Amino acid sequence: MELINRYRGSLLGLAVGDAVGTTLEFKAPGSFTPIEDMVGGG
Protein backbone atom coordinates (compact mmCIF):
# COMPACT_ATOMS: atom_id res chain seq x y z
CA MET A 1 0.00 0.00 0.00
CA GLU A 2 1.39 3.36 -0.97
CA LEU A 3 1.95 5.97 1.69
CA ILE A 4 -0.32 8.50 -0.04
CA ASN A 5 -3.24 6.05 0.18
CA ARG A 6 -2.65 5.69 3.90
CA TYR A 7 -2.69 9.47 4.30
CA ARG A 8 -5.92 9.74 2.33
CA GLY A 9 -7.54 6.97 4.33
CA SER A 10 -6.61 8.52 7.63
CA LEU A 11 -8.00 11.92 6.59
CA LEU A 12 -11.20 10.34 5.32
CA GLY A 13 -11.59 8.43 8.58
CA LEU A 14 -11.04 11.64 10.53
CA ALA A 15 -13.70 13.48 8.51
CA VAL A 16 -16.27 10.69 8.80
CA GLY A 17 -15.65 10.26 12.53
CA ASP A 18 -16.02 13.98 13.07
CA ALA A 19 -19.27 14.10 11.08
CA VAL A 20 -20.79 11.20 13.01
CA GLY A 21 -19.56 12.52 16.35
CA THR A 22 -21.26 15.90 16.03
CA THR A 23 -24.69 14.35 16.58
CA LEU A 24 -23.58 13.02 19.97
CA GLU A 25 -21.10 15.69 20.99
CA PHE A 26 -22.81 16.95 24.16
CA LYS A 27 -24.81 13.88 25.14
CA ALA A 28 -23.94 11.67 28.07
CA PRO A 29 -22.77 8.12 27.30
CA GLY A 30 -25.68 5.71 27.15
CA SER A 31 -28.34 8.44 26.85
CA PHE A 32 -28.97 7.89 23.13
CA THR A 33 -29.94 5.12 20.77
CA PRO A 34 -27.36 3.73 18.33
CA ILE A 35 -26.82 5.80 15.18
CA GLU A 36 -27.94 3.91 12.10
CA ASP A 37 -27.92 6.64 9.43
CA MET A 38 -26.66 10.12 8.66
CA VAL A 39 -28.81 13.12 7.78
CA GLY A 40 -27.17 15.83 5.70
CA GLY A 41 -27.80 19.52 5.43
CA GLY A 42 -25.48 20.89 8.09
PQR file with spaces between the fields and no chain letter, atoms N, CA, C, O and H, PARSE charges and radii, in Angstrom:
ATOM       1  N    MET     1       0.850   -1.178    0.000 -0.4000 1.5000
ATOM       2  CA   MET     1       0.000    0.000    0.000 -0.0000 2.0000
ATOM       3  C    MET     1       0.893    1.238    0.000  0.5500 1.7000
ATOM       4  O    MET     1       1.834    1.343    0.787 -0.5500 1.4000
ATOM       5  N    GLU     2       0.585    2.159   -0.886 -0.4000 1.5000
ATOM       6  CA   GLU     2       1.390    3.364   -0.966 -0.0000 2.0000
ATOM       7  C    GLU     2       1.091    4.292    0.207  0.5500 1.7000
ATOM       8  O    GLU     2      -0.010    4.297    0.758 -0.5500 1.4000
ATOM       9  H    GLU     2      -0.179    2.074   -1.525  0.4000 1.0000
ATOM      10  N    LEU     3       2.081    5.060    0.563 -0.4000 1.5000
ATOM      11  CA   LEU     3       1.949    5.970    1.693 -0.0000 2.0000
ATOM      12  C    LEU     3       0.853    7.008    1.457  0.5500 1.7000
ATOM      13  O    LEU     3       0.134    7.364    2.391 -0.5500 1.4000
ATOM      14  H    LEU     3       2.975    5.057    0.115  0.4000 1.0000
ATOM      15  N    ILE     4       0.715    7.490    0.248 -0.4000 1.5000
ATOM      16  CA   ILE     4      -0.316    8.498   -0.042 -0.0000 2.0000
ATOM      17  C    ILE     4      -1.714    7.943    0.203  0.5500 1.7000
ATOM      18  O    ILE     4      -2.592    8.676    0.656 -0.5500 1.4000
ATOM      19  H    ILE     4       1.299    7.201   -0.511  0.4000 1.0000
ATOM      20  N    ASN     5      -1.938    6.665   -0.088 -0.4000 1.5000
ATOM      21  CA   ASN     5      -3.239    6.046    0.175 -0.0000 2.0000
ATOM      22  C    ASN     5      -3.514    5.950    1.670  0.5500 1.7000
ATOM      23  O    ASN     5      -4.659    6.078    2.104 -0.5500 1.4000
ATOM      24  H    ASN     5      -1.224    6.069   -0.456  0.4000 1.0000
ATOM      25  N    ARG     6      -2.485    5.730    2.442 -0.4000 1.5000
ATOM      26  CA   ARG     6      -2.652    5.689    3.896 -0.0000 2.0000
ATOM      27  C    ARG     6      -3.000    7.064    4.439  0.5500 1.7000
ATOM      28  O    ARG     6      -3.835    7.189    5.335 -0.5500 1.4000
ATOM      29  H    ARG     6      -1.555    5.626    2.089  0.4000 1.0000
ATOM      30  N    TYR     7      -2.365    8.092    3.901 -0.4000 1.5000
ATOM      31  CA   TYR     7      -2.688    9.468    4.301 -0.0000 2.0000
ATOM      32  C    TYR     7      -4.139    9.796    3.962  0.5500 1.7000
ATOM      33  O    TYR     7      -4.873   10.335    4.790 -0.5500 1.4000
ATOM      34  H    TYR     7      -1.687    7.991    3.173  0.4000 1.0000
ATOM      35  N    ARG     8      -4.539    9.470    2.753 -0.4000 1.5000
ATOM      36  CA   ARG     8      -5.919    9.744    2.326 -0.0000 2.0000
ATOM      37  C    ARG     8      -6.925    9.000    3.204  0.5500 1.7000
ATOM      38  O    ARG     8      -7.941    9.564    3.610 -0.5500 1.4000
ATOM      39  H    ARG     8      -3.943    9.032    2.080  0.4000 1.0000
ATOM      40  N    GLY     9      -6.641    7.756    3.487 -0.4000 1.5000
ATOM      41  CA   GLY     9      -7.537    6.965    4.325 -0.0000 2.0000
ATOM      42  C    GLY     9      -7.660    7.517    5.729  0.5500 1.7000
ATOM      43  O    GLY     9      -8.749    7.528    6.304 -0.5500 1.4000
ATOM      44  H    GLY     9      -5.816    7.297    3.157  0.4000 1.0000
ATOM      45  N    SER    10      -6.553    7.972    6.280 -0.4000 1.5000
ATOM      46  CA   SER    10      -6.613    8.522    7.633 -0.0000 2.0000
ATOM      47  C    SER    10      -7.395    9.829    7.661  0.5500 1.7000
ATOM      48  O    SER    10      -8.141   10.076    8.609 -0.5500 1.4000
ATOM      49  H    SER    10      -5.669    7.963    5.813  0.4000 1.0000
ATOM      50  N    LEU    11      -7.241   10.668    6.644 -0.4000 1.5000
ATOM      51  CA   LEU    11      -7.997   11.921    6.592 -0.0000 2.0000
ATOM      52  C    LEU    11      -9.485   11.670    6.362  0.5500 1.7000
ATOM      53  O    LEU    11     -10.330   12.359    6.934 -0.5500 1.4000
ATOM      54  H    LEU    11      -6.634   10.468    5.875  0.4000 1.0000
ATOM      55  N    LEU    12      -9.801   10.694    5.536 -0.4000 1.5000
ATOM      56  CA   LEU    12     -11.202   10.340    5.316 -0.0000 2.0000
ATOM      57  C    LEU    12     -11.826    9.809    6.608  0.5500 1.7000
ATOM      58  O    LEU    12     -12.947   10.178    6.958 -0.5500 1.4000
ATOM      59  H    LEU    12      -9.115   10.134    5.072  0.4000 1.0000
ATOM      60  N    GLY    13     -11.102    8.949    7.308 -0.4000 1.5000
ATOM      61  CA   GLY    13     -11.590    8.428    8.584 -0.0000 2.0000
ATOM      62  C    GLY    13     -11.799    9.529    9.606  0.5500 1.7000
ATOM      63  O    GLY    13     -12.768    9.498   10.365 -0.5500 1.4000
ATOM      64  H    GLY    13     -10.192    8.649    7.024  0.4000 1.0000
ATOM      65  N    LEU    14     -10.904   10.495    9.630 -0.4000 1.5000
ATOM      66  CA   LEU    14     -11.044   11.636   10.529 -0.0000 2.0000
ATOM      67  C    LEU    14     -12.304   12.432   10.204  0.5500 1.7000
ATOM      68  O    LEU    14     -13.059   12.799   11.104 -0.5500 1.4000
ATOM      69  H    LEU    14     -10.118   10.520    9.013  0.4000 1.0000
ATOM      70  N    ALA    15     -12.530   12.697    8.926 -0.4000 1.5000
ATOM      71  CA   ALA    15     -13.699   13.482    8.511 -0.0000 2.0000
ATOM      72  C    ALA    15     -15.004   12.754    8.822  0.5500 1.7000
ATOM      73  O    ALA    15     -15.953   13.363    9.316 -0.5500 1.4000
ATOM      74  H    ALA    15     -11.917   12.399    8.195  0.4000 1.0000
ATOM      75  N    VAL    16     -15.055   11.465    8.539 -0.4000 1.5000
ATOM      76  CA   VAL    16     -16.274   10.692    8.799 -0.0000 2.0000
ATOM      77  C    VAL    16     -16.532   10.597   10.299  0.5500 1.7000
ATOM      78  O    VAL    16     -17.667   10.768   10.745 -0.5500 1.4000
ATOM      79  H    VAL    16     -14.284   10.969    8.139  0.4000 1.0000
ATOM      80  N    GLY    17     -15.496   10.327   11.074 -0.4000 1.5000
ATOM      81  CA   GLY    17     -15.650   10.255   12.527 -0.0000 2.0000
ATOM      82  C    GLY    17     -16.119   11.571   13.114  0.5500 1.7000
ATOM      83  O    GLY    17     -16.939   11.587   14.032 -0.5500 1.4000
ATOM      84  H    GLY    17     -14.574   10.188   10.711  0.4000 1.0000
ATOM      85  N    ASP    18     -15.610   12.668   12.597 -0.4000 1.5000
ATOM      86  CA   ASP    18     -16.021   13.984   13.070 -0.0000 2.0000
ATOM      87  C    ASP    18     -17.476   14.252   12.714  0.5500 1.7000
ATOM      88  O    ASP    18     -18.222   14.794   13.530 -0.5500 1.4000
ATOM      89  H    ASP    18     -14.943   12.656   11.851  0.4000 1.0000
ATOM      90  N    ALA    19     -17.885   13.880   11.512 -0.4000 1.5000
ATOM      91  CA   ALA    19     -19.269   14.100   11.078 -0.0000 2.0000
ATOM      92  C    ALA    19     -20.247   13.280   11.911  0.5500 1.7000
ATOM      93  O    ALA    19     -21.311   13.777   12.279 -0.5500 1.4000
ATOM      94  H    ALA    19     -17.279   13.440   10.849  0.4000 1.0000
ATOM      95  N    VAL    20     -19.906   12.050   12.208 -0.4000 1.5000
ATOM      96  CA   VAL    20     -20.786   11.199   13.012 -0.0000 2.0000
ATOM      97  C    VAL    20     -20.807   11.674   14.461  0.5500 1.7000
ATOM      98  O    VAL    20     -21.852   11.648   15.110 -0.5500 1.4000
ATOM      99  H    VAL    20     -19.042   11.646   11.909  0.4000 1.0000
ATOM     100  N    GLY    21     -19.667   12.102   14.961 -0.4000 1.5000
ATOM     101  CA   GLY    21     -19.564   12.519   16.354 -0.0000 2.0000
ATOM     102  C    GLY    21     -20.314   13.791   16.696  0.5500 1.7000
ATOM     103  O    GLY    21     -20.656   14.003   17.860 -0.5500 1.4000
ATOM     104  H    GLY    21     -18.818   12.124   14.433  0.4000 1.0000
ATOM     105  N    THR    22     -20.579   14.644   15.719 -0.4000 1.5000
ATOM     106  CA   THR    22     -21.259   15.902   16.026 -0.0000 2.0000
ATOM     107  C    THR    22     -22.682   15.689   16.517  0.5500 1.7000
ATOM     108  O    THR    22     -23.201   16.519   17.263 -0.5500 1.4000
ATOM     109  H    THR    22     -20.301   14.472   14.774  0.4000 1.0000
ATOM     110  N    THR    23     -23.320   14.607   16.120 -0.4000 1.5000
ATOM     111  CA   THR    23     -24.692   14.354   16.577 -0.0000 2.0000
ATOM     112  C    THR    23     -24.735   13.940   18.043  0.5500 1.7000
ATOM     113  O    THR    23     -25.786   14.026   18.677 -0.5500 1.4000
ATOM     114  H    THR    23     -22.899   13.932   15.514  0.4000 1.0000
ATOM     115  N    LEU    24     -23.621   13.498   18.582 -0.4000 1.5000
ATOM     116  CA   LEU    24     -23.576   13.023   19.969 -0.0000 2.0000
ATOM     117  C    LEU    24     -22.635   13.844   20.843  0.5500 1.7000
ATOM     118  O    LEU    24     -22.334   13.446   21.969 -0.5500 1.4000
ATOM     119  H    LEU    24     -22.767   13.428   18.067  0.4000 1.0000
ATOM     120  N    GLU    25     -22.182   14.951   20.353 -0.4000 1.5000
ATOM     121  CA   GLU    25     -21.098   15.689   20.992 -0.0000 2.0000
ATOM     122  C    GLU    25     -21.360   16.042   22.454  0.5500 1.7000
ATOM     123  O    GLU    25     -20.459   15.900   23.281 -0.5500 1.4000
ATOM     124  H    GLU    25     -22.427   15.274   19.439  0.4000 1.0000
ATOM     125  N    PHE    26     -22.550   16.493   22.795 -0.4000 1.5000
ATOM     126  CA   PHE    26     -22.810   16.951   24.158 -0.0000 2.0000
ATOM     127  C    PHE    26     -23.763   16.040   24.918  0.5500 1.7000
ATOM     128  O    PHE    26     -24.344   16.454   25.921 -0.5500 1.4000
ATOM     129  H    PHE    26     -23.282   16.609   22.123  0.4000 1.0000
ATOM     130  N    LYS    27     -23.929   14.825   24.462 -0.4000 1.5000
ATOM     131  CA   LYS    27     -24.810   13.877   25.140 -0.0000 2.0000
ATOM     132  C    LYS    27     -23.993   12.959   26.043  0.5500 1.7000
ATOM     133  O    LYS    27     -22.846   12.624   25.747 -0.5500 1.4000
ATOM     134  H    LYS    27     -23.457   14.488   23.648  0.4000 1.0000
ATOM     135  N    ALA    28     -24.608   12.567   27.138 -0.4000 1.5000
ATOM     136  CA   ALA    28     -23.945   11.665   28.074 -0.0000 2.0000
ATOM     137  C    ALA    28     -23.904   10.254   27.491  0.5500 1.7000
ATOM     138  O    ALA    28     -24.823    9.853   26.776 -0.5500 1.4000
ATOM     139  H    ALA    28     -25.540   12.839   27.378  0.4000 1.0000
ATOM     140  N    PRO    29     -22.847    9.499   27.790 -0.5600 1.5000
ATOM     141  CA   PRO    29     -22.766    8.123   27.296  0.2800 2.0000
ATOM     142  C    PRO    29     -23.980    7.302   27.750  0.5500 1.7000
ATOM     143  O    PRO    29     -24.375    7.354   28.915 -0.5500 1.4000
ATOM     144  N    GLY    30     -24.550    6.565   26.836 -0.4000 1.5000
ATOM     145  CA   GLY    30     -25.683    5.707   27.146 -0.0000 2.0000
ATOM     146  C    GLY    30     -27.033    6.406   27.130  0.5500 1.7000
ATOM     147  O    GLY    30     -28.052    5.765   27.386 -0.5500 1.4000
ATOM     148  H    GLY    30     -24.230    6.523   25.890  0.4000 1.0000
ATOM     149  N    SER    31     -27.072    7.707   26.834 -0.4000 1.5000
ATOM     150  CA   SER    31     -28.339    8.441   26.848 -0.0000 2.0000
ATOM     151  C    SER    31     -28.954    8.578   25.457  0.5500 1.7000
ATOM     152  O    SER    31     -29.857    9.391   25.260 -0.5500 1.4000
ATOM     153  H    SER    31     -26.244    8.228   26.625  0.4000 1.0000
ATOM     154  N    PHE    32     -28.480    7.800   24.500 -0.4000 1.5000
ATOM     155  CA   PHE    32     -28.969    7.893   23.127 -0.0000 2.0000
ATOM     156  C    PHE    32     -29.043    6.502   22.516  0.5500 1.7000
ATOM     157  O    PHE    32     -28.384    5.567   22.971 -0.5500 1.4000
ATOM     158  H    PHE    32     -27.747    7.139   24.661  0.4000 1.0000
ATOM     159  N    THR    33     -29.854    6.390   21.483 -0.4000 1.5000
ATOM     160  CA   THR    33     -29.943    5.117   20.768 -0.0000 2.0000
ATOM     161  C    THR    33     -28.808    5.042   19.747  0.5500 1.7000
ATOM     162  O    THR    33     -28.266    6.078   19.361 -0.5500 1.4000
ATOM     163  H    THR    33     -30.389    7.149   21.113  0.4000 1.0000
ATOM     164  N    PRO    34     -28.444    3.861   19.311 -0.5600 1.5000
ATOM     165  CA   PRO    34     -27.361    3.733   18.329  0.2800 2.0000
ATOM     166  C    PRO    34     -27.673    4.489   17.037  0.5500 1.7000
ATOM     167  O    PRO    34     -28.820    4.523   16.593 -0.5500 1.4000
ATOM     168  N    ILE    35     -26.660    5.083   16.448 -0.4000 1.5000
ATOM     169  CA   ILE    35     -26.815    5.800   15.185 -0.0000 2.0000
ATOM     170  C    ILE    35     -26.814    4.787   14.054  0.5500 1.7000
ATOM     171  O    ILE    35     -25.903    3.966   13.950 -0.5500 1.4000
ATOM     172  H    ILE    35     -25.728    5.055   16.809  0.4000 1.0000
ATOM     173  N    GLU    36     -27.830    4.844   13.211 -0.4000 1.5000
ATOM     174  CA   GLU    36     -27.938    3.910   12.097 -0.0000 2.0000
ATOM     175  C    GLU    36     -27.894    4.590   10.743  0.5500 1.7000
ATOM     176  O    GLU    36     -27.775    3.912    9.723 -0.5500 1.4000
ATOM     177  H    GLU    36     -28.571    5.511   13.296  0.4000 1.0000
ATOM     178  N    ASP    37     -27.987    5.923   10.705 -0.4000 1.5000
ATOM     179  CA   ASP    37     -27.924    6.635    9.435 -0.0000 2.0000
ATOM     180  C    ASP    37     -27.415    8.056    9.669  0.5500 1.7000
ATOM     181  O    ASP    37     -27.298    8.513   10.806 -0.5500 1.4000
ATOM     182  H    ASP    37     -28.083    6.473   11.534  0.4000 1.0000
ATOM     183  N    MET    38     -27.121    8.732    8.578 -0.4000 1.5000
ATOM     184  CA   MET    38     -26.663   10.116    8.659 -0.0000 2.0000
ATOM     185  C    MET    38     -27.640   10.993    7.884  0.5500 1.7000
ATOM     186  O    MET    38     -28.120   10.613    6.816 -0.5500 1.4000
ATOM     187  H    MET    38     -27.216    8.361    7.654  0.4000 1.0000
ATOM     188  N    VAL    39     -27.927   12.161    8.432 -0.4000 1.5000
ATOM     189  CA   VAL    39     -28.809   13.123    7.781 -0.0000 2.0000
ATOM     190  C    VAL    39     -27.968   14.335    7.415  0.5500 1.7000
ATOM     191  O    VAL    39     -27.319   14.924    8.280 -0.5500 1.4000
ATOM     192  H    VAL    39     -27.537   12.470    9.300  0.4000 1.0000
ATOM     193  N    GLY    40     -27.974   14.709    6.158 -0.4000 1.5000
ATOM     194  CA   GLY    40     -27.168   15.833    5.704 -0.0000 2.0000
ATOM     195  C    GLY    40     -27.878   17.165    5.871  0.5500 1.7000
ATOM     196  O    GLY    40     -28.988   17.242    6.396 -0.5500 1.4000
ATOM     197  H    GLY    40     -28.501   14.230    5.455  0.4000 1.0000
ATOM     198  N    GLY    41     -27.213   18.197    5.414 -0.4000 1.5000
ATOM     199  CA   GLY    41     -27.804   19.522    5.431 -0.0000 2.0000
ATOM     200  C    GLY    41     -27.183   20.468    6.433  0.5500 1.7000
ATOM     201  O    GLY    41     -27.613   21.616    6.550 -0.5500 1.4000
ATOM     202  H    GLY    41     -26.311   18.135    4.987  0.4000 1.0000
ATOM     203  N    GLY    42     -26.170   20.004    7.164 -0.4000 1.5000
ATOM     204  CA   GLY    42     -25.479   20.894    8.085 -0.0000 2.0000
ATOM     205  C    GLY    42     -26.213   21.089    9.293  0.5500 1.7000
ATOM     206  O    GLY    42     -25.763   21.817   10.178 -0.5500 1.4000
ATOM     207  H    GLY    42     -25.820   19.072    7.068  0.4000 1.0000
